[in-house]
């Protein structure tokens, strides 16, 4: 199909704690796509809803909406209901992967290693003593349905955990407490279900939280990560298994902790990863020889194919 027959609409923004990051991703993604397609529009949403003037007969959607609406399956539901072809994971996979507890269960059921955890809601918060008894003194507390760097708490011991549990948990209604694993922070991008390069994330101070993630100079990235080939192959194979188990399509990113003894554990699957030129997914792609422009083109191509197939049946 000629590119003259469609327009690519890059959706970003919407209302979430990650709105500004989403707009930056959208701008970079649209600029990259402009190098391969002449008809690309950047559209920043001001609300969590699709504009009425988008047309499934002519528009192919590339959603780059981080956090609420984009990663929780709602924009995918709205796109499906209106008959759009769009890039990235569908509604079901997005609903699974935004829920860290549900993702953890699916990965465990498919023999992908995950760490111990306790899920709870703010309506029924377990005691700090109960959590520590099961998970140990060092605990990570994070929203079960937000981005990995939003609302993150690290605690040591019952007293410290109790203070956090009694404090401000307004970031989410559902939370996940996990055993804190001390090791190397890794992430691997997946394109079409195939693992690309592994990126190592080294915060200069503390952990890879929102501040270190988005403050220039706070974190060092090594890609490809210096890993034993056998370990790298095992992580990539497990990432591909996780992609399939969660029903992902087109692309995603998996976050992993590697311990000193060679054991590794998957933390989450990100269905709407950052897409600026310095984001983790482009770093992973660069390890297999893909520039950001080439990556963006490959990310939209399956949606173009779905659009062409749908039009051929009309």
Secondary structure, 3 states (H helix, E strand, C coil): CCHHHCEEEEEEECCCCCHHHHHHHHHHHHHHHHCCCCCEEEEEECCCCCCCCCCCCCEEEEECCCCCCCCCCHHHHHHHHCCCEECCCCHHHHHHHHCHHHHHHHHHHCCCCCCCEEEEECCECCCHHHHHHHHCCEEEEEECCCCCCCCCEEEECHHHHHHHHCCCCCCCCEEEEEECCCCEEEEEEEECCEEEEEEEEEECCCCCCHHHHHCCCCEEEEECCCCCHHHHHHHHHHHHHHHHHCCCCCEEEEEEEECCCCCEEEEEEECCCCCCCCCHHHHHHHCCCCCHHHHHHHHHHHHHHHHHHHHHCC
